[in-house]
Amino acid sequence: MVTYKVHYVCVSCRQSHKLPRDGAEHLCTRCRQPMLFAGHDFAAPRKTNDREWAAVAAVLGAGLRYEGFEPCGCGRDPKYRPHTSAQVRARRRIAARRGLTDAEALALRDPADA
């Protein structure tokens, strides 16, 4: 049986590590705070990219993950996640107008389709 490693993220330190998903609490190696589970398909932005890290914080804060695996294991269907803080703001404006939750709005590929 294969144990796949998944991404865990510390947004405040802007660090990402691939660790086994074993139910244990994984602590940041820098600040010793619990890291957030980000999913199988997370790609960490550069540490100096404030806009992209703000988007990562919004996505993880809304309870979304960067996943693309199908539950049945038969393929991959990557879900959309915003890449910049401007995309996050646009989706939050749509959510406020249409009564969507943050998680629903941030998962929209095109906010005009809501």
Biopython code that builds the backbone (N, CA, C, O; Angstrom):
import numpy as np
from Bio.PDB.StructureBuilder import StructureBuilder

atoms = [
    (1, "MET", "N", (0.838, -1.175, 0.000)),
    (1, "MET", "CA", (0.000, 0.000, 0.000)),
    (1, "MET", "C", (0.888, 1.245, 0.000)),
    (1, "MET", "O", (1.869, 1.313, 0.740)),
    (2, "VAL", "N", (0.546, 2.207, -0.816)),
    (2, "VAL", "CA", (1.342, 3.421, -0.958)),
    (2, "VAL", "C", (0.777, 4.519, -0.060)),
    (2, "VAL", "O", (-0.433, 4.739, -0.032)),
    (3, "THR", "N", (1.643, 5.201, 0.668)),
    (3, "THR", "CA", (1.241, 6.347, 1.473)),
    (3, "THR", "C", (1.669, 7.607, 0.743)),
    (3, "THR", "O", (2.862, 7.881, 0.609)),
    (4, "TYR", "N", (0.693, 8.374, 0.272)),
    (4, "TYR", "CA", (0.994, 9.602, -0.448)),
    (4, "TYR", "C", (1.209, 10.739, 0.541)),
    (4, "TYR", "O", (0.503, 10.852, 1.543)),
    (5, "LYS", "N", (2.174, 11.561, 0.250)),
    (5, "LYS", "CA", (2.403, 12.736, 1.066)),
    (5, "LYS", "C", (1.573, 13.884, 0.519)),
    (5, "LYS", "O", (1.349, 13.987, -0.687)),
    (6, "VAL", "N", (1.124, 14.736, 1.412)),
    (6, "VAL", "CA", (0.302, 15.881, 1.038)),
    (6, "VAL", "C", (0.984, 17.154, 1.543)),
    (6, "VAL", "O", (1.918, 17.103, 2.342)),
    (7, "HIS", "N", (0.503, 18.266, 1.066)),
    (7, "HIS", "CA", (1.100, 19.548, 1.423)),
    (7, "HIS", "C", (0.487, 20.103, 2.700)),
    (7, "HIS", "O", (-0.731, 20.104, 2.880)),
    (8, "TYR", "N", (1.353, 20.570, 3.571)),
    (8, "TYR", "CA", (0.961, 21.309, 4.766)),
    (8, "TYR", "C", (1.617, 22.681, 4.661)),
    (8, "TYR", "O", (2.754, 22.798, 4.204)),
    (9, "VAL", "N", (0.894, 23.722, 5.089)),
    (9, "VAL", "CA", (1.351, 25.093, 4.872)),
    (9, "VAL", "C", (1.290, 25.895, 6.166)),
    (9, "VAL", "O", (0.344, 25.776, 6.945)),
    (10, "CYS", "N", (2.310, 26.709, 6.379)),
    (10, "CYS", "CA", (2.281, 27.739, 7.410)),
    (10, "CYS", "C", (2.225, 29.068, 6.658)),
    (10, "CYS", "O", (3.221, 29.507, 6.083)),
    (11, "VAL", "N", (1.054, 29.703, 6.668)),
    (11, "VAL", "CA", (0.870, 30.932, 5.893)),
    (11, "VAL", "C", (1.689, 32.074, 6.487)),
    (11, "VAL", "O", (2.243, 32.884, 5.743)),
    (12, "SER", "N", (1.775, 32.152, 7.808)),
    (12, "SER", "CA", (2.507, 33.267, 8.414)),
    (12, "SER", "C", (4.004, 33.205, 8.119)),
    (12, "SER", "O", (4.638, 34.247, 7.952)),
    (13, "CYS", "N", (4.573, 32.016, 8.053)),
    (13, "CYS", "CA", (6.003, 31.860, 7.724)),
    (13, "CYS", "C", (6.236, 31.663, 6.230)),
    (13, "CYS", "O", (7.373, 31.710, 5.758)),
    (14, "ARG", "N", (5.156, 31.444, 5.494)),
    (14, "ARG", "CA", (5.222, 31.195, 4.054)),
    (14, "ARG", "C", (6.086, 29.973, 3.743)),
    (14, "ARG", "O", (6.982, 30.011, 2.900)),
    (15, "GLN", "N", (5.783, 28.899, 4.451)),
    (15, "GLN", "CA", (6.501, 27.644, 4.249)),
    (15, "GLN", "C", (5.518, 26.542, 3.905)),
    (15, "GLN", "O", (4.368, 26.551, 4.345)),
    (16, "SER", "N", (5.985, 25.603, 3.117)),
    (16, "SER", "CA", (5.187, 24.459, 2.718)),
    (16, "SER", "C", (6.057, 23.211, 2.824)),
    (16, "SER", "O", (7.232, 23.222, 2.459)),
    (17, "HIS", "N", (5.457, 22.134, 3.332)),
    (17, "HIS", "CA", (6.172, 20.864, 3.446)),
    (17, "HIS", "C", (5.249, 19.740, 2.998)),
    (17, "HIS", "O", (4.039, 19.798, 3.218)),
    (18, "LYS", "N", (5.817, 18.723, 2.374)),
    (18, "LYS", "CA", (5.059, 17.516, 2.031)),
    (18, "LYS", "C", (5.290, 16.497, 3.134)),
    (18, "LYS", "O", (6.413, 16.062, 3.389)),
    (19, "LEU", "N", (4.194, 16.134, 3.776)),
    (19, "LEU", "CA", (4.254, 15.215, 4.902)),
    (19, "LEU", "C", (3.164, 14.170, 4.755)),
    (19, "LEU", "O", (2.188, 14.400, 4.041)),
    (20, "PRO", "N", (3.306, 13.033, 5.409)),
    (20, "PRO", "CA", (2.247, 12.026, 5.321)),
    (20, "PRO", "C", (0.979, 12.512, 6.020)),
    (20, "PRO", "O", (1.046, 13.209, 7.032)),
    (21, "ARG", "N", (-0.158, 12.146, 5.479)),
    (21, "ARG", "CA", (-1.429, 12.514, 6.111)),
    (21, "ARG", "C", (-1.784, 11.397, 7.077)),
    (21, "ARG", "O", (-2.473, 10.439, 6.725)),
    (22, "ASP", "N", (-1.305, 11.539, 8.285)),
    (22, "ASP", "CA", (-1.438, 10.488, 9.278)),
    (22, "ASP", "C", (-2.320, 10.880, 10.456)),
    (22, "ASP", "O", (-2.412, 10.133, 11.430)),
    (23, "GLY", "N", (-2.967, 12.033, 10.384)),
    (23, "GLY", "CA", (-3.832, 12.476, 11.465)),
    (23, "GLY", "C", (-3.088, 13.193, 12.577)),
    (23, "GLY", "O", (-3.718, 13.736, 13.485)),
    (24, "ALA", "N", (-1.772, 13.208, 12.528)),
    (24, "ALA", "CA", (-0.985, 13.889, 13.549)),
    (24, "ALA", "C", (-0.948, 15.388, 13.258)),
    (24, "ALA", "O", (-1.117, 15.813, 12.115)),
    (25, "GLU", "N", (-0.728, 16.167, 14.287)),
    (25, "GLU", "CA", (-0.592, 17.605, 14.115)),
    (25, "GLU", "C", (0.841, 17.894, 13.674)),
    (25, "GLU", "O", (1.795, 17.549, 14.372)),
    (26, "HIS", "N", (0.984, 18.524, 12.522)),
    (26, "HIS", "CA", (2.305, 18.853, 11.997)),
    (26, "HIS", "C", (2.600, 20.314, 12.323)),
    (26, "HIS", "O", (1.807, 21.201, 12.007)),
    (27, "LEU", "N", (3.731, 20.553, 12.948)),
    (27, "LEU", "CA", (4.103, 21.901, 13.363)),
    (27, "LEU", "C", (5.087, 22.515, 12.380)),
    (27, "LEU", "O", (5.920, 21.823, 11.794)),
    (28, "CYS", "N", (4.973, 23.825, 12.212)),
    (28, "CYS", "CA", (5.899, 24.568, 11.363)),
    (28, "CYS", "C", (7.296, 24.464, 11.973)),
    (28, "CYS", "O", (7.467, 24.565, 13.188)),
    (29, "THR", "N", (8.272, 24.264, 11.123)),
    (29, "THR", "CA", (9.640, 24.132, 11.614)),
    (29, "THR", "C", (10.224, 25.473, 12.057)),
    (29, "THR", "O", (11.254, 25.515, 12.730)),
    (30, "ARG", "N", (9.573, 26.546, 11.686)),
    (30, "ARG", "CA", (10.085, 27.869, 12.022)),
    (30, "ARG", "C", (9.401, 28.469, 13.249)),
    (30, "ARG", "O", (10.072, 28.894, 14.188)),
    (31, "CYS", "N", (8.054, 28.504, 13.242)),
    (31, "CYS", "CA", (7.328, 29.165, 14.330)),
    (31, "CYS", "C", (6.686, 28.188, 15.312)),
    (31, "CYS", "O", (6.171, 28.608, 16.348)),
    (32, "ARG", "N", (6.709, 26.893, 15.002)),
    (32, "ARG", "CA", (6.173, 25.827, 15.842)),
    (32, "ARG", "C", (4.653, 25.896, 16.023)),
    (32, "ARG", "O", (4.122, 25.333, 16.981)),
    (33, "GLN", "N", (3.950, 26.579, 15.117)),
    (33, "GLN", "CA", (2.483, 26.612, 15.117)),
    (33, "GLN", "C", (1.979, 25.487, 14.221)),
    (33, "GLN", "O", (2.699, 25.041, 13.328)),
    (34, "PRO", "N", (0.745, 25.021, 14.449)),
    (34, "PRO", "CA", (0.206, 23.956, 13.593)),
    (34, "PRO", "C", (0.086, 24.415, 12.140)),
    (34, "PRO", "O", (-0.352, 25.530, 11.858)),
    (35, "MET", "N", (0.482, 23.533, 11.230)),
    (35, "MET", "CA", (0.396, 23.837, 9.805)),
    (35, "MET", "C", (-0.986, 23.432, 9.288)),
    (35, "MET", "O", (-1.624, 22.535, 9.840)),
    (36, "LEU", "N", (-1.439, 24.095, 8.234)),
    (36, "LEU", "CA", (-2.736, 23.819, 7.625)),
    (36, "LEU", "C", (-2.592, 22.786, 6.524)),
    (36, "LEU", "O", (-1.635, 22.814, 5.751)),
    (37, "PHE", "N", (-3.548, 21.876, 6.460)),
    (37, "PHE", "CA", (-3.570, 20.887, 5.386)),
    (37, "PHE", "C", (-4.012, 21.601, 4.112)),
    (37, "PHE", "O", (-5.100, 22.175, 4.072)),
    (38, "ALA", "N", (-3.170, 21.570, 3.061)),
    (38, "ALA", "CA", (-3.465, 22.282, 1.822)),
    (38, "ALA", "C", (-3.888, 21.361, 0.686)),
    (38, "ALA", "O", (-4.380, 21.849, -0.332)),
    (39, "GLY", "N", (-3.721, 20.070, 0.816)),
    (39, "GLY", "CA", (-4.158, 19.153, -0.226)),
    (39, "GLY", "C", (-3.010, 18.561, -1.020)),
    (39, "GLY", "O", (-1.838, 18.819, -0.749)),
    (40, "HIS", "N", (-3.378, 17.761, -2.007)),
    (40, "HIS", "CA", (-2.391, 17.074, -2.840)),
    (40, "HIS", "C", (-1.764, 17.985, -3.888)),
    (40, "HIS", "O", (-0.597, 17.802, -4.237)),
    (41, "ASP", "N", (-2.513, 18.964, -4.399)),
    (41, "ASP", "CA", (-2.098, 19.738, -5.575)),
    (41, "ASP", "C", (-1.661, 21.162, -5.266)),
    (41, "ASP", "O", (-1.699, 22.014, -6.153)),
    (42, "PHE", "N", (-1.255, 21.442, -4.059)),
    (42, "PHE", "CA", (-0.830, 22.793, -3.703)),
    (42, "PHE", "C", (0.531, 23.096, -4.315)),
    (42, "PHE", "O", (1.436, 22.262, -4.286)),
    (43, "ALA", "N", (0.665, 24.287, -4.864)),
    (43, "ALA", "CA", (1.947, 24.771, -5.383)),
    (43, "ALA", "C", (2.252, 26.080, -4.665)),
    (43, "ALA", "O", (1.570, 27.084, -4.875)),
    (44, "ALA", "N", (3.263, 26.068, -3.829)),
    (44, "ALA", "CA", (3.577, 27.238, -3.017)),
    (44, "ALA", "C", (4.109, 28.377, -3.874)),
    (44, "ALA", "O", (4.979, 28.173, -4.720)),
    (45, "PRO", "N", (3.578, 29.591, -3.651)),
    (45, "PRO", "CA", (4.151, 30.753, -4.353)),
    (45, "PRO", "C", (5.518, 31.113, -3.757)),
    (45, "PRO", "O", (5.906, 30.600, -2.708)),
    (46, "ARG", "N", (6.222, 31.988, -4.436)),
    (46, "ARG", "CA", (7.489, 32.480, -3.886)),
    (46, "ARG", "C", (7.215, 33.221, -2.581)),
    (46, "ARG", "O", (6.151, 33.817, -2.412)),
    (47, "LYS", "N", (8.158, 33.183, -1.679)),
    (47, "LYS", "CA", (7.965, 33.820, -0.369)),
    (47, "LYS", "C", (7.728, 35.317, -0.471)),
    (47, "LYS", "O", (7.063, 35.897, 0.388)),
    (48, "THR", "N", (8.258, 35.945, -1.499)),
    (48, "THR", "CA", (8.133, 37.394, -1.640)),
    (48, "THR", "C", (6.857, 37.826, -2.356)),
    (48, "THR", "O", (6.612, 39.025, -2.489)),
    (49, "ASN", "N", (6.042, 36.889, -2.817)),
    (49, "ASN", "CA", (4.839, 37.231, -3.572)),
    (49, "ASN", "C", (3.653, 37.404, -2.620)),
    (49, "ASN", "O", (2.948, 36.446, -2.305)),
    (50, "ASP", "N", (3.448, 38.642, -2.171)),
    (50, "ASP", "CA", (2.403, 38.939, -1.194)),
    (50, "ASP", "C", (1.002, 38.644, -1.718)),
    (50, "ASP", "O", (0.168, 38.118, -0.981)),
    (51, "ARG", "N", (0.731, 38.974, -2.978)),
    (51, "ARG", "CA", (-0.613, 38.780, -3.544)),
    (51, "ARG", "C", (-1.014, 37.308, -3.575)),
    (51, "ARG", "O", (-2.146, 36.960, -3.239)),
    (52, "GLU", "N", (-0.091, 36.456, -3.976)),
    (52, "GLU", "CA", (-0.415, 35.033, -4.061)),
    (52, "GLU", "C", (-0.551, 34.401, -2.675)),
    (52, "GLU", "O", (-1.399, 33.530, -2.478)),
    (53, "TRP", "N", (0.266, 34.825, -1.720)),
    (53, "TRP", "CA", (0.124, 34.288, -0.367)),
    (53, "TRP", "C", (-1.171, 34.773, 0.277)),
    (53, "TRP", "O", (-1.766, 34.050, 1.077)),
    (54, "ALA", "N", (-1.619, 35.987, -0.058)),
    (54, "ALA", "CA", (-2.916, 36.456, 0.445)),
    (54, "ALA", "C", (-4.038, 35.586, -0.110)),
    (54, "ALA", "O", (-4.999, 35.293, 0.601)),
    (55, "ALA", "N", (-3.931, 35.168, -1.369)),
    (55, "ALA", "CA", (-4.929, 34.280, -1.967)),
    (55, "ALA", "C", (-4.897, 32.906, -1.298)),
    (55, "ALA", "O", (-5.947, 32.318, -1.038)),
    (56, "VAL", "N", (-3.706, 32.396, -1.020)),
    (56, "VAL", "CA", (-3.581, 31.097, -0.335)),
    (56, "VAL", "C", (-4.230, 31.179, 1.047)),
    (56, "VAL", "O", (-4.956, 30.267, 1.443)),
    (57, "ALA", "N", (-3.976, 32.258, 1.779)),
    (57, "ALA", "CA", (-4.562, 32.428, 3.108)),
    (57, "ALA", "C", (-6.087, 32.481, 3.031)),
    (57, "ALA", "O", (-6.765, 31.908, 3.883)),
    (58, "ALA", "N", (-6.632, 33.160, 2.022)),
    (58, "ALA", "CA", (-8.083, 33.248, 1.858)),
    (58, "ALA", "C", (-8.692, 31.892, 1.524)),
    (58, "ALA", "O", (-9.725, 31.518, 2.080)),
    (59, "VAL", "N", (-8.059, 31.160, 0.624)),
    (59, "VAL", "CA", (-8.571, 29.840, 0.218)),
    (59, "VAL", "C", (-8.559, 28.877, 1.395)),
    (59, "VAL", "O", (-9.561, 28.213, 1.664)),
    (60, "LEU", "N", (-7.436, 28.793, 2.097)),
    (60, "LEU", "CA", (-7.344, 27.874, 3.228)),
    (60, "LEU", "C", (-8.226, 28.333, 4.389)),
    (60, "LEU", "O", (-8.778, 27.507, 5.115)),
    (61, "GLY", "N", (-8.358, 29.646, 4.563)),
    (61, "GLY", "CA", (-9.222, 30.183, 5.608)),
    (61, "GLY", "C", (-10.694, 29.894, 5.366)),
    (61, "GLY", "O", (-11.475, 29.795, 6.312)),
    (62, "ALA", "N", (-11.074, 29.759, 4.101)),
    (62, "ALA", "CA", (-12.458, 29.443, 3.753)),
    (62, "ALA", "C", (-12.745, 27.946, 3.857)),
    (62, "ALA", "O", (-13.875, 27.507, 3.647)),
    (63, "GLY", "N", (-11.716, 27.171, 4.180)),
    (63, "GLY", "CA", (-11.912, 25.734, 4.324)),
    (63, "GLY", "C", (-11.731, 24.947, 3.045)),
    (63, "GLY", "O", (-12.024, 23.751, 3.015)),
    (64, "LEU", "N", (-11.254, 25.585, 1.986)),
    (64, "LEU", "CA", (-11.006, 24.893, 0.727)),
    (64, "LEU", "C", (-9.605, 24.306, 0.720)),
    (64, "LEU", "O", (-8.732, 24.739, 1.472)),
    (65, "ARG", "N", (-9.404, 23.326, -0.129)),
    (65, "ARG", "CA", (-8.102, 22.696, -0.280)),
    (65, "ARG", "C", (-7.732, 22.667, -1.753)),
    (65, "ARG", "O", (-8.591, 22.825, -2.621)),
    (66, "TYR", "N", (-6.485, 22.470, -2.024)),
    (66, "TYR", "CA", (-5.992, 22.356, -3.393)),
    (66, "TYR", "C", (-5.979, 20.866, -3.750)),
    (66, "TYR", "O", (-4.980, 20.175, -3.552)),
    (67, "GLU", "N", (-7.091, 20.394, -4.272)),
    (67, "GLU", "CA", (-7.263, 18.975, -4.574)),
    (67, "GLU", "C", (-7.625, 18.788, -6.038)),
    (67, "GLU", "O", (-8.259, 19.647, -6.649)),
    (68, "GLY", "N", (-7.219, 17.669, -6.585)),
    (68, "GLY", "CA", (-7.575, 17.334, -7.948)),
    (68, "GLY", "C", (-7.881, 15.867, -8.117)),
    (68, "GLY", "O", (-8.259, 15.437, -9.207)),
    (69, "PHE", "N", (-7.724, 15.081, -7.054)),
    (69, "PHE", "CA", (-7.988, 13.650, -7.143)),
    (69, "PHE", "C", (-9.481, 13.381, -7.057)),
    (69, "PHE", "O", (-10.191, 13.998, -6.264)),
    (70, "GLU", "N", (-9.944, 12.461, -7.875)),
    (70, "GLU", "CA", (-11.323, 11.998, -7.773)),
    (70, "GLU", "C", (-11.411, 11.020, -6.601)),
    (70, "GLU", "O", (-10.483, 10.241, -6.389)),
    (71, "PRO", "N", (-12.503, 11.043, -5.838)),
    (71, "PRO", "CA", (-12.620, 10.149, -4.687)),
    (71, "PRO", "C", (-12.522, 8.665, -5.058)),
    (71, "PRO", "O", (-12.037, 7.855, -4.267)),
    (72, "CYS", "N", (-12.982, 8.313, -6.259)),
    (72, "CYS", "CA", (-12.954, 6.909, -6.657)),
    (72, "CYS", "C", (-11.567, 6.478, -7.128)),
    (72, "CYS", "O", (-11.318, 5.284, -7.291)),
    (73, "GLY", "N", (-10.662, 7.428, -7.349)),
    (73, "GLY", "CA", (-9.319, 7.099, -7.775)),
    (73, "GLY", "C", (-9.171, 6.885, -9.270)),
    (73, "GLY", "O", (-8.116, 6.445, -9.727)),
    (74, "CYS", "N", (-10.214, 7.189, -10.045)),
    (74, "CYS", "CA", (-10.172, 6.899, -11.477)),
    (74, "CYS", "C", (-9.601, 8.040, -12.314)),
    (74, "CYS", "O", (-9.469, 7.891, -13.529)),
    (75, "GLY", "N", (-9.266, 9.146, -11.718)),
    (75, "GLY", "CA", (-8.720, 10.231, -12.530)),
    (75, "GLY", "C", (-8.475, 11.483, -11.721)),
    (75, "GLY", "O", (-8.474, 11.472, -10.490)),
    (76, "ARG", "N", (-8.266, 12.564, -12.452)),
    (76, "ARG", "CA", (-7.996, 13.850, -11.817)),
    (76, "ARG", "C", (-8.911, 14.905, -12.417)),
    (76, "ARG", "O", (-9.130, 14.937, -13.628)),
    (77, "ASP", "N", (-9.432, 15.749, -11.576)),
    (77, "ASP", "CA", (-10.252, 16.865, -12.004)),
    (77, "ASP", "C", (-9.864, 18.063, -11.140)),
    (77, "ASP", "O", (-10.527, 18.335, -10.139)),
    (78, "PRO", "N", (-8.795, 18.788, -11.509)),
    (78, "PRO", "CA", (-8.335, 19.889, -10.655)),
    (78, "PRO", "C", (-9.410, 20.952, -10.475)),
    (78, "PRO", "O", (-10.065, 21.368, -11.431)),
    (79, "LYS", "N", (-9.572, 21.371, -9.257)),
    (79, "LYS", "CA", (-10.535, 22.411, -8.929)),
    (79, "LYS", "C", (-9.857, 23.772, -9.067)),
    (79, "LYS", "O", (-8.651, 23.902, -8.860)),
    (80, "TYR", "N", (-10.655, 24.787, -9.421)),
    (80, "TYR", "CA", (-10.103, 26.135, -9.550)),
    (80, "TYR", "C", (-9.910, 26.746, -8.171)),
    (80, "TYR", "O", (-10.742, 26.565, -7.282)),
    (81, "ARG", "N", (-8.824, 27.461, -7.999)),
    (81, "ARG", "CA", (-8.563, 28.274, -6.817)),
    (81, "ARG", "C", (-7.959, 29.585, -7.306)),
    (81, "ARG", "O", (-7.132, 29.575, -8.218)),
    (82, "PRO", "N", (-8.361, 30.736, -6.708)),
    (82, "PRO", "CA", (-7.789, 32.020, -7.129)),
    (82, "PRO", "C", (-6.288, 32.079, -6.839)),
    (82, "PRO", "O", (-5.801, 31.493, -5.872)),
    (83, "HIS", "N", (-5.571, 32.800, -7.699)),
    (83, "HIS", "CA", (-4.109, 32.890, -7.573)),
    (83, "HIS", "C", (-3.638, 34.209, -6.986)),
    (83, "HIS", "O", (-2.524, 34.285, -6.468)),
    (84, "THR", "N", (-4.463, 35.256, -7.054)),
    (84, "THR", "CA", (-4.037, 36.565, -6.558)),
    (84, "THR", "C", (-5.105, 37.157, -5.655)),
    (84, "THR", "O", (-6.258, 36.727, -5.660)),
    (85, "SER", "N", (-4.697, 38.150, -4.882)),
    (85, "SER", "CA", (-5.646, 38.806, -3.986)),
    (85, "SER", "C", (-6.731, 39.549, -4.773)),
    (85, "SER", "O", (-7.845, 39.707, -4.273)),
    (86, "ALA", "N", (-6.431, 40.005, -5.987)),
    (86, "ALA", "CA", (-7.443, 40.671, -6.818)),
    (86, "ALA", "C", (-8.545, 39.687, -7.213)),
    (86, "ALA", "O", (-9.722, 40.048, -7.229)),
    (87, "GLN", "N", (-8.171, 38.452, -7.530)),
    (87, "GLN", "CA", (-9.168, 37.433, -7.860)),
    (87, "GLN", "C", (-10.008, 37.091, -6.630)),
    (87, "GLN", "O", (-11.205, 36.831, -6.754)),
    (88, "VAL", "N", (-9.399, 37.089, -5.458)),
    (88, "VAL", "CA", (-10.141, 36.835, -4.218)),
    (88, "VAL", "C", (-11.152, 37.954, -3.982)),
    (88, "VAL", "O", (-12.308, 37.685, -3.654)),
    (89, "ARG", "N", (-10.727, 39.205, -4.146)),
    (89, "ARG", "CA", (-11.640, 40.341, -3.940)),
    (89, "ARG", "C", (-12.804, 40.295, -4.915)),
    (89, "ARG", "O", (-13.940, 40.555, -4.520)),
    (90, "ALA", "N", (-12.550, 39.970, -6.184)),
    (90, "ALA", "CA", (-13.622, 39.895, -7.185)),
    (90, "ALA", "C", (-14.641, 38.833, -6.801)),
    (90, "ALA", "O", (-15.845, 39.054, -6.928)),
    (91, "ARG", "N", (-14.175, 37.694, -6.338)),
    (91, "ARG", "CA", (-15.095, 36.615, -5.956)),
    (91, "ARG", "C", (-15.853, 36.948, -4.682)),
    (91, "ARG", "O", (-17.003, 36.535, -4.529)),
    (92, "ARG", "N", (-15.243, 37.681, -3.772)),
    (92, "ARG", "CA", (-15.960, 38.088, -2.554)),
    (92, "ARG", "C", (-17.029, 39.131, -2.855)),
    (92, "ARG", "O", (-18.076, 39.147, -2.208)),
    (93, "ARG", "N", (-16.775, 40.003, -3.830)),
    (93, "ARG", "CA", (-17.814, 40.964, -4.234)),
    (93, "ARG", "C", (-19.015, 40.229, -4.818)),
    (93, "ARG", "O", (-20.159, 40.565, -4.511)),
    (94, "ILE", "N", (-18.761, 39.235, -5.655)),
    (94, "ILE", "CA", (-19.833, 38.427, -6.238)),
    (94, "ILE", "C", (-20.597, 37.697, -5.131)),
    (94, "ILE", "O", (-21.824, 37.615, -5.173)),
    (95, "ALA", "N", (-19.881, 37.174, -4.153)),
    (95, "ALA", "CA", (-20.516, 36.448, -3.048)),
    (95, "ALA", "C", (-21.448, 37.372, -2.266)),
    (95, "ALA", "O", (-22.549, 36.976, -1.884)),
    (96, "ALA", "N", (-20.999, 38.603, -2.031)),
    (96, "ALA", "CA", (-21.830, 39.548, -1.289)),
    (96, "ALA", "C", (-23.095, 39.903, -2.069)),
    (96, "ALA", "O", (-24.167, 40.041, -1.479)),
    (97, "ARG", "N", (-22.979, 40.050, -3.379)),
    (97, "ARG", "CA", (-24.137, 40.404, -4.208)),
    (97, "ARG", "C", (-25.132, 39.266, -4.341)),
    (97, "ARG", "O", (-26.343, 39.488, -4.359)),
    (98, "ARG", "N", (-24.619, 38.044, -4.433)),
    (98, "ARG", "CA", (-25.492, 36.905, -4.745)),
    (98, "ARG", "C", (-25.787, 36.006, -3.559)),
    (98, "ARG", "O", (-26.472, 34.995, -3.713)),
    (99, "GLY", "N", (-25.297, 36.345, -2.401)),
    (99, "GLY", "CA", (-25.594, 35.557, -1.214)),
    (99, "GLY", "C", (-24.873, 34.229, -1.141)),
    (99, "GLY", "O", (-25.385, 33.279, -0.550)),
    (100, "LEU", "N", (-23.692, 34.146, -1.731)),
    (100, "LEU", "CA", (-22.894, 32.923, -1.679)),
    (100, "LEU", "C", (-21.976, 32.950, -0.460)),
    (100, "LEU", "O", (-21.660, 34.019, 0.063)),
    (101, "THR", "N", (-21.556, 31.788, -0.019)),
    (101, "THR", "CA", (-20.560, 31.734, 1.051)),
    (101, "THR", "C", (-19.183, 32.016, 0.449)),
    (101, "THR", "O", (-19.006, 31.982, -0.769)),
    (102, "ASP", "N", (-18.220, 32.293, 1.316)),
    (102, "ASP", "CA", (-16.850, 32.535, 0.859)),
    (102, "ASP", "C", (-16.307, 31.328, 0.102)),
    (102, "ASP", "O", (-15.682, 31.480, -0.948)),
    (103, "ALA", "N", (-16.541, 30.144, 0.627)),
    (103, "ALA", "CA", (-16.024, 28.923, -0.010)),
    (103, "ALA", "C", (-16.636, 28.735, -1.396)),
    (103, "ALA", "O", (-15.926, 28.375, -2.335)),
    (104, "GLU", "N", (-17.939, 28.971, -1.540)),
    (104, "GLU", "CA", (-18.590, 28.833, -2.848)),
    (104, "GLU", "C", (-18.031, 29.846, -3.846)),
    (104, "GLU", "O", (-17.782, 29.513, -5.005)),
    (105, "ALA", "N", (-17.839, 31.074, -3.391)),
    (105, "ALA", "CA", (-17.351, 32.122, -4.291)),
    (105, "ALA", "C", (-15.905, 31.883, -4.705)),
    (105, "ALA", "O", (-15.555, 32.102, -5.864)),
    (106, "LEU", "N", (-15.058, 31.437, -3.780)),
    (106, "LEU", "CA", (-13.655, 31.232, -4.106)),
    (106, "LEU", "C", (-13.435, 30.017, -5.003)),
    (106, "LEU", "O", (-12.386, 29.901, -5.637)),
    (107, "ALA", "N", (-14.398, 29.123, -5.063)),
    (107, "ALA", "CA", (-14.280, 27.949, -5.905)),
    (107, "ALA", "C", (-14.748, 28.210, -7.337)),
    (107, "ALA", "O", (-14.598, 27.342, -8.197)),
    (108, "LEU", "N", (-15.310, 29.384, -7.605)),
    (108, "LEU", "CA", (-15.802, 29.704, -8.950)),
    (108, "LEU", "C", (-14.642, 29.959, -9.900)),
    (108, "LEU", "O", (-13.747, 30.749, -9.601)),
    (109, "ARG", "N", (-14.662, 29.292, -11.039)),
    (109, "ARG", "CA", (-13.649, 29.549, -12.051)),
    (109, "ARG", "C", (-13.848, 30.942, -12.634)),
    (109, "ARG", "O", (-12.890, 31.707, -12.746)),
    (110, "ASP", "N", (-15.061, 31.273, -12.999)),
    (110, "ASP", "CA", (-15.387, 32.579, -13.550)),
    (110, "ASP", "C", (-16.518, 33.155, -12.700)),
    (110, "ASP", "O", (-17.619, 32.604, -12.707)),
    (111, "PRO", "N", (-16.279, 34.255, -11.961)),
    (111, "PRO", "CA", (-17.308, 34.768, -11.059)),
    (111, "PRO", "C", (-18.576, 35.200, -11.780)),
    (111, "PRO", "O", (-19.628, 35.294, -11.147)),
    (112, "ALA", "N", (-18.515, 35.463, -13.071)),
    (112, "ALA", "CA", (-19.707, 35.874, -13.820)),
    (112, "ALA", "C", (-20.669, 34.690, -14.024)),
    (112, "ALA", "O", (-21.838, 34.905, -14.343)),
    (113, "ASP", "N", (-20.198, 33.449, -13.847)),
    (113, "ASP", "CA", (-21.039, 32.284, -14.019)),
    (113, "ASP", "C", (-21.915, 31.978, -12.815)),
    (113, "ASP", "O", (-22.776, 31.102, -12.891)),
    (114, "ALA", "N", (-21.715, 32.675, -11.717)),
    (114, "ALA", "CA", (-22.448, 32.356, -10.488)),
    (114, "ALA", "C", (-23.929, 32.640, -10.598)),
    (114, "ALA", "O", (-24.672, 32.420, -9.641)),
]
sb = StructureBuilder()
sb.init_structure("model")
sb.init_model(0)
sb.init_chain("A")
sb.init_seg("    ")
for serial, (resi, resn, name, xyz) in enumerate(atoms, 1):
    if name == "N":
        sb.init_residue(resn, " ", resi, " ")
    sb.init_atom(name, np.array(xyz, "f"), 0.0, 1.0, " ", f" {name:<3s}", serial, name[0])
structure = sb.get_structure()
